[in-house]
């Protein structure tokens, strides 16, 4: 990931509502969540949600698909991975204990077998 793309992604996530929506979509998995359901859960107006989803989409963090009249949003896990890799790229400087807590967090995540549920 290039610095410019990382800045765009971090900028998109540097807003409480957008971060909350993104985390919700990450938790939803590949099924995603309908825009109306996101608005209901977040208790925001549809136009506010639309603006936030557009910012996340332009940063490459979410994508949408149509199912009939419903728009379903999903997190772009590959982009999230690229951002995390970019942030960790130069970690440690030969001192693995610096990044050990991050590695432990990955091992504890729900994404890996044996992770916390």
SEMI-930188 format. One record per residue: residue in three letters; x, y, z of N, C-alpha, C in turn. Coordinates in steps of 0.1 Angstrom, whole numbers, m for minus. Layout:
BEGIN
+--------+-------+-------+-------+-------+-------+-------+-------+-------+-------+
! residu !   nxx !   nyy !   nzz !  caxx !  cayy !  cazz !   cxx !   cyy !   czz !
+--------+-------+-------+-------+-------+-------+-------+-------+-------+-------+
!    ALA !     X !     Y !     Z !     X !     Y !     Z !     X !     Y !     Z !
...
+--------+-------+-------+-------+-------+-------+-------+-------+-------+-------+
This chain:
BEGIN
+--------+-------+-------+-------+-------+-------+-------+-------+-------+-------+
! residu !   nxx !   nyy !   nzz !  caxx !  cayy !  cazz !   cxx !   cyy !   czz !
+--------+-------+-------+-------+-------+-------+-------+-------+-------+-------+
!    UNK !     9 !   m12 !     0 !     0 !     0 !     0 !     9 !    12 !     0 !
!    UNK !     5 !    22 !    m8 !    13 !    34 !    m9 !     8 !    44 !     3 !
!    UNK !    17 !    53 !     6 !    14 !    62 !    17 !     1 !    70 !    15 !
!    UNK !    m1 !    74 !     2 !   m13 !    82 !    m1 !   m26 !    74 !     2 !
!    UNK !   m26 !    61 !    m2 !   m38 !    53 !     1 !   m39 !    50 !    15 !
!    UNK !   m28 !    49 !    23 !   m29 !    47 !    37 !   m35 !    59 !    44 !
!    UNK !   m31 !    71 !    40 !   m36 !    83 !    45 !   m51 !    84 !    43 !
!    UNK !   m55 !    81 !    31 !   m69 !    81 !    28 !   m77 !    72 !    36 !
!    UNK !   m72 !    60 !    38 !   m79 !    50 !    47 !   m80 !    55 !    61 !
!    UNK !   m68 !    59 !    66 !   m68 !    64 !    80 !   m77 !    76 !    82 !
!    UNK !   m77 !    85 !    73 !   m85 !    97 !    73 !  m100 !    93 !    74 !
!    UNK !  m104 !    83 !    65 !  m118 !    78 !    65 !  m122 !    72 !    79 !
!    UNK !  m112 !    66 !    85 !  m115 !    59 !    98 !  m114 !    69 !   110 !
!    UNK !  m109 !    81 !   107 !  m106 !    90 !   118 !  m119 !    98 !   122 !
!    UNK !  m130 !    92 !   122 !  m143 !    98 !   125 !  m151 !    87 !   132 !
!    UNK !  m156 !    91 !   144 !  m162 !    81 !   153 !  m173 !    73 !   146 !
!    UNK !  m182 !    79 !   138 !  m193 !    72 !   132 !  m188 !    63 !   121 !
!    UNK !  m179 !    68 !   113 !  m173 !    59 !   102 !  m166 !    47 !   107 !
!    UNK !  m158 !    50 !   118 !  m151 !    39 !   124 !  m161 !    28 !   130 !
!    UNK !  m171 !    33 !   136 !  m182 !    24 !   141 !  m188 !    16 !   130 !
!    UNK !  m191 !    22 !   119 !  m197 !    15 !   107 !  m187 !     5 !   102 !
!    UNK !  m175 !     9 !   100 !  m165 !     0 !    95 !  m163 !   m13 !   104 !
!    UNK !  m163 !   m10 !   117 !  m161 !   m22 !   126 !  m174 !   m31 !   125 !
!    UNK !  m185 !   m25 !   124 !  m197 !   m33 !   123 !  m197 !   m42 !   110 !
!    UNK !  m192 !   m36 !    99 !  m191 !   m43 !    87 !  m180 !   m54 !    88 !
!    UNK !  m170 !   m51 !    95 !  m159 !   m62 !    97 !  m165 !   m73 !   104 !
!    UNK !  m173 !   m71 !   115 !  m179 !   m81 !   123 !  m190 !   m89 !   115 !
!    UNK !  m196 !   m82 !   105 !  m207 !   m89 !    98 !  m202 !  m100 !    89 !
!    UNK !  m190 !   m99 !    85 !  m184 !  m110 !    76 !  m188 !  m106 !    61 !
!    UNK !  m186 !  m116 !    53 !  m188 !  m114 !    39 !  m203 !  m112 !    34 !
!    UNK !  m212 !  m116 !    43 !  m226 !  m114 !    40 !  m229 !   m99 !    40 !
!    UNK !  m223 !   m91 !    48 !  m225 !   m77 !    48 !  m238 !   m73 !    55 !
!    UNK !  m241 !   m61 !    54 !  m253 !   m55 !    61 !  m260 !   m45 !    51 !
!    UNK !  m273 !   m46 !    51 !  m281 !   m36 !    43 !  m279 !   m22 !    48 !
!    UNK !  m279 !   m13 !    39 !  m277 !     1 !    43 !  m288 !     6 !    53 !
!    UNK !  m300 !     2 !    51 !  m311 !     6 !    61 !  m308 !     0 !    75 !
!    UNK !  m303 !   m12 !    75 !  m300 !   m19 !    88 !  m289 !   m12 !    95 !
!    UNK !  m279 !    m8 !    87 !  m267 !     0 !    93 !  m273 !    13 !    99 !
!    UNK !  m281 !    20 !    92 !  m287 !    33 !    97 !  m295 !    31 !   109 !
!    UNK !  m302 !    20 !   110 !  m310 !    17 !   122 !  m301 !    14 !   134 !
!    UNK !  m291 !     5 !   132 !  m283 !     2 !   143 !  m274 !    14 !   148 !
!    UNK !  m270 !    22 !   138 !  m262 !    34 !   142 !  m270 !    45 !   146 !
!    UNK !  m283 !    45 !   144 !  m292 !    55 !   148 !  m288 !    68 !   141 !
!    UNK !  m286 !    68 !   128 !  m283 !    79 !   120 !  m292 !    81 !   108 !
!    UNK !  m294 !    93 !   103 !  m302 !    95 !    92 !  m296 !    89 !    79 !
!    UNK !  m304 !    84 !    70 !  m299 !    77 !    58 !  m289 !    86 !    50 !
!    UNK !  m292 !    99 !    49 !  m282 !   108 !    41 !  m269 !   109 !    48 !
!    UNK !  m269 !   109 !    62 !  m256 !   110 !    69 !  m248 !    97 !    67 !
!    UNK !  m256 !    86 !    68 !  m249 !    73 !    66 !  m244 !    72 !    52 !
!    UNK !  m251 !    76 !    42 !  m247 !    76 !    28 !  m234 !    83 !    26 !
!    UNK !  m233 !    95 !    32 !  m221 !   103 !    31 !  m209 !    95 !    37 !
!    UNK !  m211 !    89 !    49 !  m201 !    82 !    56 !  m196 !    70 !    48 !
!    UNK !  m206 !    63 !    42 !  m203 !    51 !    34 !  m195 !    55 !    21 !
!    UNK !  m199 !    66 !    16 !  m192 !    71 !     4 !  m177 !    74 !     7 !
!    UNK !  m174 !    80 !    18 !  m161 !    83 !    22 !  m153 !    70 !    25 !
!    UNK !  m159 !    60 !    31 !  m153 !    47 !    33 !  m151 !    40 !    20 !
!    UNK !  m160 !    41 !    11 !  m159 !    34 !    m2 !  m148 !    41 !   m10 !
!    UNK !  m147 !    54 !   m10 !  m136 !    61 !   m18 !  m123 !    57 !   m12 !
!    UNK !  m122 !    54 !     1 !  m109 !    50 !     7 !  m106 !    36 !     4 !
!    UNK !  m116 !    29 !    m2 !  m114 !    15 !    m6 !  m116 !     5 !     6 !
!    UNK !  m123 !    10 !    16 !  m125 !     1 !    28 !  m138 !    m7 !    28 !
!    UNK !  m147 !    m2 !    20 !  m160 !    m9 !    19 !  m164 !   m10 !     5 !
!    UNK !  m173 !   m20 !     2 !  m179 !   m21 !   m11 !  m193 !   m24 !   m10 !
!    UNK !  m201 !   m22 !   m21 !  m215 !   m25 !   m20 !  m219 !   m34 !   m32 !
!    UNK !  m231 !   m40 !   m30 !  m237 !   m48 !   m40 !  m252 !   m46 !   m39 !
!    UNK !  m259 !   m47 !   m50 !  m274 !   m46 !   m50 !  m280 !   m60 !   m49 !
!    UNK !  m290 !   m61 !   m41 !  m298 !   m73 !   m40 !  m312 !   m68 !   m41 !
!    UNK !  m318 !   m68 !   m53 !  m331 !   m62 !   m55 !  m330 !   m47 !   m53 !
!    UNK !  m338 !   m42 !   m44 !  m339 !   m28 !   m41 !  m330 !   m24 !   m29 !
!    UNK !  m323 !   m34 !   m24 !  m315 !   m32 !   m12 !  m300 !   m31 !   m16 !
!    UNK !  m293 !   m22 !    m9 !  m278 !   m21 !   m11 !  m272 !   m27 !     1 !
!    UNK !  m263 !   m37 !    m1 !  m256 !   m44 !    10 !  m242 !   m39 !    10 !
!    UNK !  m237 !   m36 !    21 !  m223 !   m31 !    23 !  m215 !   m42 !    30 !
!    UNK !  m202 !   m43 !    25 !  m193 !   m52 !    32 !  m180 !   m45 !    33 !
!    UNK !  m172 !   m50 !    43 !  m158 !   m45 !    45 !  m150 !   m52 !    34 !
!    UNK !  m140 !   m44 !    30 !  m130 !   m50 !    20 !  m118 !   m55 !    29 !
!    UNK !  m119 !   m67 !    32 !  m109 !   m73 !    41 !   m95 !   m72 !    35 !
!    UNK !   m93 !   m74 !    22 !   m80 !   m73 !    16 !   m74 !   m59 !    18 !
!    UNK !   m82 !   m49 !    17 !   m78 !   m35 !    19 !   m74 !   m32 !    34 !
!    UNK !   m82 !   m38 !    43 !   m79 !   m37 !    57 !   m66 !   m44 !    60 !
!    UNK !   m63 !   m55 !    54 !   m51 !   m62 !    56 !   m39 !   m54 !    51 !
!    UNK !   m41 !   m48 !    39 !   m30 !   m40 !    33 !   m27 !   m28 !    43 !
!    UNK !   m37 !   m22 !    49 !   m35 !   m11 !    58 !   m27 !   m15 !    70 !
!    UNK !   m32 !   m27 !    76 !   m25 !   m32 !    88 !   m10 !   m36 !    84 !
!    UNK !    m8 !   m42 !    73 !     5 !   m45 !    69 !    14 !   m33 !    67 !
!    UNK !     8 !   m22 !    61 !    15 !   m10 !    59 !    20 !    m4 !    72 !
!    UNK !    10 !    m4 !    82 !    13 !     1 !    95 !    24 !    m7 !   103 !
!    UNK !    25 !   m19 !   100 !    34 !   m28 !   107 !    47 !   m31 !    99 !
!    UNK !    48 !   m26 !    87 !    59 !   m29 !    78 !    72 !   m27 !    84 !
!    UNK !    75 !   m17 !    91 !    88 !   m13 !    96 !    89 !   m15 !   111 !
!    UNK !    79 !   m23 !   117 !    79 !   m25 !   131 !    91 !   m33 !   136 !
!    UNK !    94 !   m30 !   148 !   104 !   m37 !   156 !   119 !   m33 !   154 !
!    UNK !   123 !   m29 !   143 !   137 !   m26 !   141 !   147 !   m36 !   147 !
!    UNK !   143 !   m49 !   145 !   152 !   m60 !   150 !   149 !   m63 !   165 !
!    UNK !   139 !   m57 !   170 !   135 !   m59 !   184 !   121 !   m64 !   185 !
!    UNK !   119 !   m78 !   184 !   106 !   m83 !   183 !    97 !   m81 !   195 !
!    UNK !   103 !   m78 !   206 !    94 !   m75 !   218 !    86 !   m63 !   216 !
!    UNK !    90 !   m54 !   208 !    82 !   m42 !   205 !    69 !   m45 !   199 !
!    UNK !    69 !   m54 !   190 !    56 !   m58 !   183 !    49 !   m70 !   188 !
!    UNK !    55 !   m76 !   198 !    50 !   m89 !   204 !    35 !   m87 !   208 !
!    UNK !    32 !   m76 !   215 !    17 !   m74 !   219 !     8 !   m74 !   206 !
!    UNK !    12 !   m69 !   195 !     4 !   m69 !   183 !     3 !   m83 !   178 !
!    UNK !    13 !   m90 !   178 !    13 !  m104 !   173 !     3 !  m112 !   182 !
!    UNK !     4 !  m110 !   195 !    m5 !  m117 !   205 !   m19 !  m113 !   202 !
!    UNK !   m22 !  m100 !   199 !   m36 !   m96 !   195 !   m41 !  m103 !   183 !
!    UNK !   m33 !  m105 !   173 !   m37 !  m112 !   161 !   m40 !  m127 !   165 !
!    UNK !   m32 !  m133 !   173 !   m34 !  m147 !   177 !   m47 !  m148 !   185 !
!    UNK !   m51 !  m138 !   193 !   m63 !  m138 !   201 !   m75 !  m135 !   193 !
!    UNK !   m74 !  m130 !   181 !   m85 !  m125 !   173 !   m95 !  m137 !   170 !
!    UNK !  m107 !  m133 !   166 !  m117 !  m143 !   163 !  m115 !  m149 !   149 !
!    UNK !  m105 !  m143 !   142 !  m103 !  m147 !   128 !   m95 !  m160 !   127 !
!    UNK !   m87 !  m163 !   137 !   m79 !  m175 !   136 !   m84 !  m186 !   144 !
!    UNK !   m82 !  m199 !   140 !   m87 !  m210 !   148 !   m81 !  m209 !   162 !
!    UNK !   m89 !  m212 !   172 !   m84 !  m211 !   185 !   m85 !  m197 !   191 !
!    UNK !   m89 !  m187 !   183 !   m90 !  m174 !   188 !  m102 !  m172 !   198 !
!    UNK !  m103 !  m161 !   205 !  m114 !  m160 !   214 !  m127 !  m158 !   207 !
!    UNK !  m138 !  m162 !   213 !  m151 !  m161 !   206 !  m159 !  m150 !   212 !
+--------+-------+-------+-------+-------+-------+-------+-------+-------+-------+
